[in-house]
Every structure is written in structure tokens, then in C-alpha cells.
Amino acid sequence: MRIHVVEDERQLARHIAQALNRRGHTTTSLFDGAEALKAAIEHPPDLIVLDLSLPGLDGLSVLA
């Protein structure tokens, strides 16, 4: 499964991605809302783990 991990705290994003990778998933870590929205449109993942309080575009705006 391809998963985007969207989290502005890089260490937390790394821990989440590592846990998912250990379970056999492919992850992409993204650190701000605008970057996450662009990536979701250009390369739609199977799942997005989305932080709500992001710099730039907040998580609810990305979700909308």
C-alpha cells in the first residue's frame, strides 16, 4: 500500500513512516499542507496519514 505521511514534526513523521515500512507499506513523508496537496493530486496514494495543524495549508483544507 502507498501511504503519504503528512506531519510537520519530522521526527514523528520518520517514526510513523518506519512503523508502516516495517509492515510492508511504501511511504512518502511530506511536511506541509501545500506540498501534501500537490503530491496527493500528482501521485494519489492509497492512504494519507494527515496532521491537522500544518504550516501553509492546514490539514482540513488539504482534506477538502
ROSE-116140 format. One record per residue: x, y, z of N, C-alpha, C in turn; residue in three letters. Coordinates in nm, 4 decimals. Example, Ala and Ser with C-alpha at 12.3 -4.5 7.8 and 13.67 -1.06 7.14 Angstrom:
residues 2
<rec n_xx="1.3190" n_yy="-0.5690" n_zz="0.7800" ca_xx="1.2300" ca_yy="-0.4500" ca_zz="0.7800" c_xx="1.3200" c_yy="-0.3300" c_zz="0.7800" res="ALA"/>
<rec n_xx="1.2850" n_yy="-0.2250" n_zz="0.7080" ca_xx="1.3670" ca_yy="-0.1060" ca_zz="0.7140" c_xx="1.2900" c_yy="0.0030" c_zz="0.7870" res="SER"/>
END
This chain:
residues 64
<rec n_xx="0.0851" n_yy="-0.1167" n_zz="0.0000" ca_xx="0.0000" ca_yy="0.0000" ca_zz="0.0000" c_xx="0.0904" c_yy="0.1240" c_zz="0.0000" res="MET"/>
<rec n_xx="0.0573" n_yy="0.2220" n_zz="-0.0820" ca_xx="0.1307" ca_yy="0.3501" ca_zz="-0.0871" c_xx="0.0650" c_yy="0.4487" c_zz="0.0093" res="ARG"/>
<rec n_xx="0.1439" n_yy="0.5003" n_zz="0.1021" ca_xx="0.0903" ca_yy="0.5875" ca_zz="0.2064" c_xx="0.1695" c_yy="0.7177" c_zz="0.2123" res="ILE"/>
<rec n_xx="0.0982" n_yy="0.8310" n_zz="0.2141" ca_xx="0.1606" ca_yy="0.9603" ca_zz="0.2395" c_xx="0.1473" c_yy="0.9910" c_zz="0.3882" res="HIS"/>
<rec n_xx="0.2601" n_yy="1.0179" n_zz="0.4520" ca_xx="0.2621" ca_yy="1.0590" ca_zz="0.5923" c_xx="0.2837" c_yy="1.2100" c_zz="0.5924" res="VAL"/>
<rec n_xx="0.1817" n_yy="1.2846" n_zz="0.6324" ca_xx="0.1876" ca_yy="1.4309" ca_zz="0.6305" c_xx="0.1935" c_yy="1.4794" c_zz="0.7750" res="VAL"/>
<rec n_xx="0.3115" n_yy="1.5231" n_zz="0.8148" ca_xx="0.3365" ca_yy="1.5626" ca_zz="0.9540" c_xx="0.4520" c_yy="1.6617" c_zz="0.9542" res="GLU"/>
<rec n_xx="0.4320" n_yy="1.7789" n_zz="1.0150" ca_xx="0.5366" ca_yy="1.8810" ca_zz="1.0148" c_xx="0.6469" c_yy="1.8540" c_zz="1.1166" res="ASP"/>
<rec n_xx="0.6241" n_yy="1.7698" n_zz="1.2139" ca_xx="0.7293" ca_yy="1.7315" ca_zz="1.3077" c_xx="0.8051" c_yy="1.6138" c_zz="1.2453" res="GLU"/>
<rec n_xx="0.9235" n_yy="1.6435" n_zz="1.1939" ca_xx="0.9973" ca_yy="1.5465" ca_zz="1.1136" c_xx="1.0292" c_yy="1.4162" c_zz="1.1878" res="ARG"/>
<rec n_xx="1.0634" n_yy="1.4243" n_zz="1.3140" ca_xx="1.0951" ca_yy="1.3034" ca_zz="1.3883" c_xx="0.9714" c_yy="1.2141" c_zz="1.4026" res="GLN"/>
<rec n_xx="0.8573" n_yy="1.2738" n_zz="1.4306" ca_xx="0.7335" ca_yy="1.1965" ca_zz="1.4397" c_xx="0.6992" c_yy="1.1349" c_zz="1.3041" res="LEU"/>
<rec n_xx="0.7136" n_yy="1.2126" n_zz="1.1971" ca_xx="0.6878" ca_yy="1.1599" ca_zz="1.0624" c_xx="0.7785" c_yy="1.0406" c_zz="1.0337" res="ALA"/>
<rec n_xx="0.9054" n_yy="1.0509" n_zz="1.0724" ca_xx="1.0001" ca_yy="0.9418" ca_zz="1.0498" c_xx="0.9582" c_yy="0.8165" c_zz="1.1268" res="ARG"/>
<rec n_xx="0.9153" n_yy="0.8318" n_zz="1.2514" ca_xx="0.8725" ca_yy="0.7162" ca_zz="1.3308" c_xx="0.7483" c_yy="0.6496" c_zz="1.2706" res="HIS"/>
<rec n_xx="0.6538" n_yy="0.7296" n_zz="1.2289" ca_xx="0.5318" ca_yy="0.6746" ca_zz="1.1670" c_xx="0.5673" c_yy="0.6004" c_zz="1.0389" res="ILE"/>
<rec n_xx="0.6499" n_yy="0.6633" n_zz="0.9547" ca_xx="0.6891" ca_yy="0.6016" ca_zz="0.8274" c_xx="0.7657" c_yy="0.4715" c_zz="0.8508" res="ALA"/>
<rec n_xx="0.8555" n_yy="0.4699" n_zz="0.9475" ca_xx="0.9317" ca_yy="0.3485" ca_zz="0.9765" c_xx="0.8397" c_yy="0.2351" c_zz="1.0213" res="GLN"/>
<rec n_xx="0.7424" n_yy="0.2664" n_zz="1.1056" ca_xx="0.6480" ca_yy="0.1637" ca_zz="1.1510" c_xx="0.5681" c_yy="0.1073" c_zz="1.0340" res="ALA"/>
<rec n_xx="0.5249" n_yy="0.1946" n_zz="0.9453" ca_xx="0.4486" ca_yy="0.1495" ca_zz="0.8281" c_xx="0.5361" c_yy="0.0698" c_zz="0.7322" res="LEU"/>
<rec n_xx="0.6600" n_yy="0.1141" n_zz="0.7136" ca_xx="0.7534" ca_yy="0.0422" ca_zz="0.6259" c_xx="0.7815" c_yy="-0.0977" c_zz="0.6782" res="ASN"/>
<rec n_xx="0.7938" n_yy="-0.1123" n_zz="0.8106" ca_xx="0.8162" ca_yy="-0.2446" ca_zz="0.8699" c_xx="0.7001" c_yy="-0.3396" c_zz="0.8415" res="ARG"/>
<rec n_xx="0.5829" n_yy="-0.2832" n_zz="0.8198" ca_xx="0.4645" ca_yy="-0.3642" ca_zz="0.7883" c_xx="0.4493" c_yy="-0.3872" c_zz="0.6380" res="ARG"/>
<rec n_xx="0.5486" n_yy="-0.3431" n_zz="0.5595" ca_xx="0.5492" ca_yy="-0.3701" ca_zz="0.4169" c_xx="0.4890" c_yy="-0.2616" c_zz="0.3292" res="GLY"/>
<rec n_xx="0.4571" n_yy="-0.1471" n_zz="0.3868" ca_xx="0.3991" ca_yy="-0.0385" ca_zz="0.3085" c_xx="0.5094" c_yy="0.0512" c_zz="0.2522" res="HIS"/>
<rec n_xx="0.4772" n_yy="0.1224" n_zz="0.1481" ca_xx="0.5674" ca_yy="0.2212" ca_zz="0.0893" c_xx="0.5192" c_yy="0.3585" c_zz="0.1341" res="THR"/>
<rec n_xx="0.6076" n_yy="0.4373" n_zz="0.1924" ca_xx="0.5659" ca_yy="0.5670" ca_zz="0.2452" c_xx="0.6406" c_yy="0.6809" c_zz="0.1787" res="THR"/>
<rec n_xx="0.5741" n_yy="0.7949" n_zz="0.1753" ca_xx="0.6331" ca_yy="0.9217" ca_zz="0.1366" c_xx="0.6029" c_yy="1.0181" c_zz="0.2495" res="THR"/>
<rec n_xx="0.7061" n_yy="1.0835" n_zz="0.3021" ca_xx="0.6861" ca_yy="1.1805" ca_zz="0.4092" c_xx="0.6786" c_yy="1.3204" c_zz="0.3510" res="SER"/>
<rec n_xx="0.5781" n_yy="1.3947" n_zz="0.3933" ca_xx="0.5558" ca_yy="1.5315" ca_zz="0.3484" c_xx="0.5386" c_yy="1.6183" c_zz="0.4718" res="LEU"/>
<rec n_xx="0.5831" n_yy="1.7451" n_zz="0.4632" ca_xx="0.5949" ca_yy="1.8245" ca_zz="0.5846" c_xx="0.5123" c_yy="1.9526" c_zz="0.5873" res="PHE"/>
<rec n_xx="0.4406" n_yy="1.9849" n_zz="0.4800" ca_xx="0.3497" ca_yy="2.0998" ca_zz="0.4851" c_xx="0.2286" c_yy="2.0734" c_zz="0.3970" res="ASP"/>
<rec n_xx="0.1226" n_yy="2.1486" n_zz="0.4223" ca_xx="-0.0048" ca_yy="2.1240" ca_zz="0.3560" c_xx="-0.0028" c_yy="2.1409" c_zz="0.2059" res="GLY"/>
<rec n_xx="0.0626" n_yy="2.2451" n_zz="0.1573" ca_xx="0.0670" ca_yy="2.2688" ca_zz="0.0126" c_xx="0.1406" c_yy="2.1556" c_zz="-0.0587" res="ALA"/>
<rec n_xx="0.2501" n_yy="2.1121" n_zz="-0.0007" ca_xx="0.3275" ca_yy="2.0008" ca_zz="-0.0557" c_xx="0.2438" c_yy="1.8731" c_zz="-0.0566" res="GLU"/>
<rec n_xx="0.1685" n_yy="1.8506" n_zz="0.0494" ca_xx="0.0842" ca_yy="1.7313" ca_zz="0.0597" c_xx="-0.0266" c_yy="1.7318" c_zz="-0.0444" res="ALA"/>
<rec n_xx="-0.0901" n_yy="1.8459" n_zz="-0.0634" ca_xx="-0.1974" ca_yy="1.8562" ca_zz="-0.1622" c_xx="-0.1445" c_yy="1.8301" c_zz="-0.3026" res="LEU"/>
<rec n_xx="-0.0315" n_yy="1.8899" n_zz="-0.3354" ca_xx="0.0287" ca_yy="1.8701" ca_zz="-0.4682" c_xx="0.0628" c_yy="1.7226" c_zz="-0.4902" res="LYS"/>
<rec n_xx="0.1235" n_yy="1.6595" n_zz="-0.3900" ca_xx="0.1616" ca_yy="1.5183" ca_zz="-0.4028" c_xx="0.0392" c_yy="1.4286" c_zz="-0.4159" res="ALA"/>
<rec n_xx="-0.0667" n_yy="1.4589" n_zz="-0.3420" ca_xx="-0.1883" ca_yy="1.3770" ca_zz="-0.3487" c_xx="-0.2547" c_yy="1.3855" c_zz="-0.4857" res="ALA"/>
<rec n_xx="-0.2466" n_yy="1.5021" n_zz="-0.5475" ca_xx="-0.3057" ca_yy="1.5193" ca_zz="-0.6815" c_xx="-0.2197" c_yy="1.4533" c_zz="-0.7883" res="ILE"/>
<rec n_xx="-0.0878" n_yy="1.4741" n_zz="-0.7801" ca_xx="0.0034" ca_yy="1.4230" ca_zz="-0.8834" c_xx="0.0271" c_yy="1.2726" c_zz="-0.8727" res="GLU"/>
<rec n_xx="0.0333" n_yy="1.2210" n_zz="-0.7497" ca_xx="0.0611" ca_yy="1.0788" ca_zz="-0.7266" c_xx="-0.0329" c_yy="1.0285" c_zz="-0.6164" res="HIS"/>
<rec n_xx="-0.1590" n_yy="1.0051" n_zz="-0.6495" ca_xx="-0.2561" ca_yy="0.9668" ca_zz="-0.5465" c_xx="-0.2137" c_yy="0.8396" c_zz="-0.4709" res="PRO"/>
<rec n_xx="-0.2073" n_yy="0.8483" n_zz="-0.3382" ca_xx="-0.1721" ca_yy="0.7308" ca_zz="-0.2590" c_xx="-0.2961" c_yy="0.6479" c_zz="-0.2284" res="PRO"/>
<rec n_xx="-0.2742" n_yy="0.5330" n_zz="-0.1683" ca_xx="-0.3863" ca_yy="0.4515" ca_zz="-0.1215" c_xx="-0.4428" c_yy="0.5058" c_zz="0.0093" res="ASP"/>
<rec n_xx="-0.3561" n_yy="0.5720" n_zz="0.0883" ca_xx="-0.3948" ca_yy="0.6222" ca_zz="0.2196" c_xx="-0.3101" c_yy="0.7443" c_zz="0.2527" res="LEU"/>
<rec n_xx="-0.3688" n_yy="0.8395" n_zz="0.3268" ca_xx="-0.2938" ca_yy="0.9554" ca_zz="0.3757" c_xx="-0.3100" c_yy="0.9625" c_zz="0.5271" res="ILE"/>
<rec n_xx="-0.1970" n_yy="0.9665" n_zz="0.5974" ca_xx="-0.1959" ca_yy="0.9926" ca_zz="0.7412" c_xx="-0.1714" c_yy="1.1424" c_zz="0.7516" res="VAL"/>
<rec n_xx="-0.2724" n_yy="1.2178" n_zz="0.7954" ca_xx="-0.2724" ca_yy="1.3631" ca_zz="0.7808" c_xx="-0.2822" c_yy="1.4353" c_zz="0.9148" res="LEU"/>
<rec n_xx="-0.1803" n_yy="1.5141" n_zz="0.9460" ca_xx="-0.1822" ca_yy="1.6022" ca_zz="1.0623" c_xx="-0.2759" c_yy="1.7189" c_zz="1.0307" res="ASP"/>
<rec n_xx="-0.3522" n_yy="1.7651" n_zz="1.1278" ca_xx="-0.4454" ca_yy="1.8753" ca_zz="1.1024" c_xx="-0.3797" c_yy="2.0128" c_zz="1.1135" res="LEU"/>
<rec n_xx="-0.2797" n_yy="2.0263" n_zz="1.1985" ca_xx="-0.2156" ca_yy="2.1579" ca_zz="1.2146" c_xx="-0.0818" c_yy="2.1581" c_zz="1.1421" res="SER"/>
<rec n_xx="-0.0865" n_yy="2.2020" n_zz="1.0175" ca_xx="0.0317" ca_yy="2.2045" ca_zz="0.9307" c_xx="0.0655" c_yy="2.3472" c_zz="0.8924" res="LEU"/>
<rec n_xx="0.1919" n_yy="2.3733" n_zz="0.8626" ca_xx="0.2256" ca_yy="2.5062" ca_zz="0.8099" c_xx="0.1705" c_yy="2.5209" c_zz="0.6672" res="PRO"/>
<rec n_xx="0.1454" n_yy="2.6446" n_zz="0.6294" ca_xx="0.0901" ca_yy="2.6682" ca_zz="0.4953" c_xx="-0.0576" c_yy="2.6371" c_zz="0.4970" res="GLY"/>
<rec n_xx="-0.0947" n_yy="2.5306" n_zz="0.4317" ca_xx="-0.2330" ca_yy="2.4832" ca_zz="0.4253" c_xx="-0.2563" c_yy="2.3865" c_zz="0.5411" res="LEU"/>
<rec n_xx="-0.3616" n_yy="2.4100" n_zz="0.6205" ca_xx="-0.3862" ca_yy="2.3172" ca_zz="0.7326" c_xx="-0.4457" c_yy="2.1863" c_zz="0.6801" res="ASP"/>
<rec n_xx="-0.4434" n_yy="2.0839" n_zz="0.7639" ca_xx="-0.4884" ca_yy="1.9510" ca_zz="0.7235" c_xx="-0.6324" c_yy="1.9447" c_zz="0.6767" res="GLY"/>
<rec n_xx="-0.7217" n_yy="2.0210" n_zz="0.7382" ca_xx="-0.8622" ca_yy="2.0204" ca_zz="0.6952" c_xx="-0.8771" c_yy="2.0804" c_zz="0.5555" res="LEU"/>
<rec n_xx="-0.7967" n_yy="2.1807" n_zz="0.5241" ca_xx="-0.8001" ca_yy="2.2390" ca_zz="0.3891" c_xx="-0.7469" c_yy="2.1397" c_zz="0.2859" res="SER"/>
<rec n_xx="-0.6428" n_yy="2.0669" n_zz="0.3211" ca_xx="-0.5893" ca_yy="1.9634" ca_zz="0.2318" c_xx="-0.6966" c_yy="1.8578" c_zz="0.2099" res="VAL"/>
<rec n_xx="-0.7641" n_yy="1.8178" n_zz="0.3146" ca_xx="-0.8672" ca_yy="1.7150" ca_zz="0.3049" c_xx="-0.9833" c_yy="1.7601" c_zz="0.2159" res="LEU"/>
<rec n_xx="-1.0219" n_yy="1.8865" n_zz="0.2281" ca_xx="-1.1333" ca_yy="1.9378" ca_zz="0.1476" c_xx="-1.0968" c_yy="1.9372" c_zz="0.0008" res="ALA"/>
END
